[in-house]
Amino acid sequence: MALLEVRDLHTYYGNIQALDGISLIVEEGEIVTLIGANGAGKTTTLRSISGLLTPREGSICFQGKDNRSTPPHNLVYQGISMVPEGRGVFSRLSVRENLEMGAYTQKGDTFKDDLDQVYSLFPRLKERRSQTAGTLSGGEQQMLSIGRAMMANPTLLLLDEPSMGLAPILVESIFDTIVKINKSGTTILLVEQNALMALSIAKRGYVLQSGEIILENSAENLRSNEMVQKAYLGIS
């Protein structure tokens, strides 16, 4: 049984159809990436899985349970956390307070251990733990957004454009951290405009176009696919 199984998903914004029968599988322990042009439906797919949008048709099974109509906060309790495009930090709260917000689903005495783990992943956040989040750099805010999601101890982490607006050296750092998070046991579904970077760390990938999946394969095979190279990797 796959950790996440999406079948024949149809999602709309009003009367405008954004997803037209999306189906995908994410196995436990994988990094799976969704690539495609702007407007292809990548973010809509993540928003549907995370409960922020309710599809009109289809199923979203997480750990064998259909969650298509489950509210977003309940999905966090079940083990799905999302890092949204644009980071979405609480700008007036401190770094530590943002991380505390990410831990609201946790019970017991794990908070300190979870916080130490995030600080280990992102030492910069520990240095700036008392700083107001809105005064952080873009890269630091991205670290904080990922760290906040990790405070919920997710089984499945949804990442939406984690490299957006970051300098190349920071992009490499963020992707190195994504790999570390995956190796620590968290399964990852990644939406990323930088297809080359995404395919370099993913096990498998799906190519979206106009709300449909037009290609799926191993990341290695997608990197060598002529259409993918021309359309998404800048290789002619």
C-alpha positions as CSV (number, residue, x, y, z in Angstrom):
1,M,0.0,0.0,0.0
2,A,1.4,3.4,-1.0
3,L,1.7,6.1,1.6
4,L,-0.2,8.5,-0.6
5,E,-2.4,7.5,-3.5
6,V,-4.3,10.2,-5.6
7,R,-6.8,8.9,-8.1
8,D,-8.6,10.7,-10.9
9,L,-8.6,14.1,-9.1
10,H,-10.7,16.9,-10.5
11,T,-10.3,20.3,-8.8
12,Y,-11.9,23.6,-9.7
13,Y,-11.5,27.3,-8.8
14,G,-15.2,28.3,-9.2
15,N,-16.1,27.1,-12.7
16,I,-12.5,26.9,-13.9
17,Q,-11.1,23.4,-13.9
18,A,-7.5,23.3,-12.6
19,L,-7.0,19.5,-12.4
20,D,-8.4,17.1,-14.9
21,G,-8.0,13.6,-13.6
22,I,-4.7,13.7,-11.8
23,S,-3.4,10.4,-10.5
24,L,-0.2,9.8,-8.6
25,I,1.5,7.6,-6.0
26,V,4.0,8.4,-3.4
27,E,5.6,5.4,-1.6
28,E,6.9,5.7,2.0
29,G,10.5,7.0,2.1
30,E,10.5,8.5,-1.4
31,I,11.1,12.0,-2.7
32,V,8.7,12.5,-5.6
33,T,8.6,15.7,-7.6
34,L,6.0,17.4,-9.7
35,I,7.4,19.5,-12.6
36,G,5.6,21.7,-15.2
37,A,5.2,25.2,-16.4
38,N,3.4,27.9,-14.4
39,G,-0.3,27.2,-14.3
40,A,0.1,23.5,-15.0
41,G,-1.6,22.5,-11.7
42,K,1.3,21.7,-9.5
43,T,0.3,24.0,-6.6
44,T,-3.3,23.0,-7.0
45,T,-2.3,19.4,-6.6
46,L,-0.6,20.1,-3.3
47,R,-3.4,22.3,-2.1
48,S,-5.9,19.5,-2.8
49,I,-3.8,16.9,-1.0
50,S,-3.3,19.3,2.1
51,G,-7.1,20.0,2.3
52,L,-6.9,23.6,1.3
53,L,-9.0,22.9,-1.7
54,T,-11.7,20.3,-1.9
55,P,-11.8,18.3,-5.2
56,R,-15.1,17.7,-6.9
57,E,-14.2,14.2,-8.0
58,G,-11.5,11.6,-7.2
59,S,-9.9,10.2,-4.1
60,I,-6.9,11.1,-2.0
61,C,-5.8,8.2,0.2
62,F,-3.2,8.7,2.9
63,Q,-2.1,5.6,4.7
64,G,-5.1,3.8,3.3
65,K,-7.7,6.3,4.4
66,D,-9.6,8.6,1.9
67,N,-9.0,12.2,3.1
68,R,-10.6,14.1,0.2
69,S,-13.0,16.0,2.5
70,T,-10.8,16.1,5.6
71,P,-10.1,19.7,7.0
72,P,-6.5,20.8,6.7
73,H,-5.9,21.0,10.5
74,N,-7.0,17.3,10.8
75,L,-4.6,16.3,8.1
76,V,-1.7,17.8,10.1
77,Y,-2.7,15.6,13.0
78,Q,-2.7,12.7,10.7
79,G,0.9,13.4,9.5
80,I,0.7,15.7,6.5
81,S,2.5,19.1,6.6
82,M,2.8,21.7,3.8
83,V,5.4,24.4,3.2
84,P,3.5,26.8,1.0
85,E,4.8,28.8,-1.9
86,G,5.9,32.2,-0.6
87,R,6.9,30.8,2.8
88,G,4.0,32.3,4.8
89,V,5.8,32.9,8.1
90,F,4.1,34.8,10.9
91,S,6.0,38.0,10.3
92,R,5.3,39.7,13.7
93,L,6.3,36.6,15.8
94,S,9.8,35.6,16.6
95,V,11.6,32.7,15.0
96,R,11.0,30.5,18.1
97,E,7.3,31.5,18.3
98,N,6.9,30.5,14.6
99,L,8.4,27.1,15.4
100,E,6.1,26.8,18.5
101,M,3.1,27.4,16.2
102,G,4.3,24.4,14.1
103,A,4.2,22.2,17.1
104,Y,0.6,22.8,18.1
105,T,-0.4,19.2,17.2
106,Q,2.2,17.6,19.3
107,K,1.5,16.1,22.7
108,G,3.9,15.0,25.4
109,D,7.4,16.0,26.0
110,T,8.8,15.9,22.5
111,F,8.9,19.7,21.9
112,K,12.5,20.2,23.0
113,D,13.8,17.3,21.0
114,D,11.9,18.5,17.9
115,L,13.2,22.0,18.4
116,D,16.8,20.8,18.7
117,Q,16.3,18.7,15.5
118,V,15.2,21.8,13.6
119,Y,18.0,23.9,15.0
120,S,20.4,21.1,13.9
121,L,19.0,21.3,10.3
122,F,19.1,25.1,10.3
123,P,21.7,26.5,12.7
124,R,20.9,30.0,11.5
125,L,17.4,29.7,13.0
126,K,19.0,29.0,16.4
127,E,21.2,32.0,16.1
128,R,18.2,34.2,15.2
129,R,15.6,32.5,17.5
130,S,14.6,35.8,19.2
131,Q,14.5,37.8,15.9
132,T,11.2,38.8,14.4
133,A,10.4,36.6,11.5
134,G,9.5,39.4,9.2
135,T,13.0,40.9,9.4
136,L,14.7,37.6,8.2
137,S,16.2,37.3,4.7
138,G,14.3,35.3,2.1
139,G,16.5,32.3,2.6
140,E,16.1,32.4,6.4
141,Q,12.3,32.7,6.0
142,Q,12.4,29.6,3.8
143,M,14.4,27.8,6.5
144,L,11.8,28.9,9.1
145,S,8.9,27.8,7.0
146,I,10.4,24.3,6.5
147,G,11.4,24.2,10.2
148,R,7.9,25.1,11.3
149,A,6.4,22.3,9.2
150,M,8.9,19.8,10.6
151,M,7.9,20.7,14.2
152,A,4.7,18.8,13.5
153,N,6.7,15.6,12.9
154,P,5.1,14.9,9.5
155,T,5.1,11.6,7.8
156,L,4.6,13.3,4.5
157,L,6.0,16.8,3.8
158,L,4.6,18.8,0.9
159,L,7.0,21.4,-0.4
160,D,5.8,24.1,-2.8
161,E,8.6,25.9,-4.7
162,P,11.2,26.0,-1.8
163,S,13.9,27.6,-4.0
164,M,11.7,30.5,-5.3
165,G,13.5,33.8,-5.1
166,L,16.7,32.4,-3.5
167,A,20.3,32.9,-4.6
168,P,21.9,29.8,-6.2
169,I,24.1,29.1,-3.2
170,L,21.0,29.1,-0.9
171,V,19.1,26.9,-3.3
172,E,21.8,24.2,-3.0
173,S,21.7,24.5,0.8
174,I,17.9,24.2,0.9
175,F,18.0,21.1,-1.4
176,D,20.8,19.5,0.7
177,T,18.5,20.0,3.8
178,I,15.5,18.4,1.9
179,V,17.7,15.3,1.3
180,K,18.6,15.2,5.0
181,I,15.0,15.5,6.0
182,N,14.1,12.6,3.7
183,K,17.0,10.4,5.0
184,S,15.7,11.0,8.5
185,G,12.5,9.2,7.6
186,T,10.1,11.9,6.2
187,T,8.5,11.2,2.8
188,I,8.5,14.2,0.5
189,L,6.3,15.4,-2.4
190,L,8.1,18.3,-4.0
191,V,6.8,21.0,-6.4
192,E,9.7,22.9,-7.9
193,Q,10.2,25.3,-10.8
194,N,13.9,24.4,-10.9
195,A,13.3,21.0,-12.5
196,L,17.0,20.1,-12.8
197,M,17.5,20.5,-9.0
198,A,14.3,18.7,-8.3
199,L,15.1,15.7,-10.5
200,S,18.6,15.5,-9.0
201,I,17.3,14.6,-5.6
202,A,14.0,12.9,-6.4
203,K,13.5,9.2,-7.0
204,R,10.5,9.6,-9.3
205,G,8.7,12.5,-11.0
206,Y,5.5,13.5,-12.8
207,V,5.2,16.1,-15.5
208,L,2.0,18.2,-15.4
209,Q,0.6,20.2,-18.3
210,S,-2.8,22.0,-18.3
211,G,-4.0,20.1,-15.2
212,E,-3.1,16.7,-16.5
213,I,-0.1,14.3,-16.0
214,I,1.5,13.8,-19.4
215,L,4.5,11.9,-18.3
216,E,5.7,9.9,-15.3
217,N,9.0,8.0,-14.8
218,S,12.0,7.7,-12.6
219,A,13.9,10.9,-12.1
220,E,16.8,9.5,-14.0
221,N,14.7,8.7,-17.0
222,L,13.0,12.1,-16.9
223,R,16.4,13.9,-16.9
224,S,17.3,12.0,-20.1
225,N,13.9,12.5,-21.8
226,E,14.2,14.8,-24.8
227,M,10.9,16.5,-24.3
228,V,11.7,17.2,-20.6
229,Q,15.2,18.4,-21.5
230,K,13.9,20.9,-24.0
231,A,10.8,22.1,-22.1
232,Y,12.1,22.2,-18.5
233,L,15.8,21.7,-18.3
234,G,17.0,24.2,-20.8
235,I,18.8,21.6,-22.9
236,S,18.2,21.9,-26.7
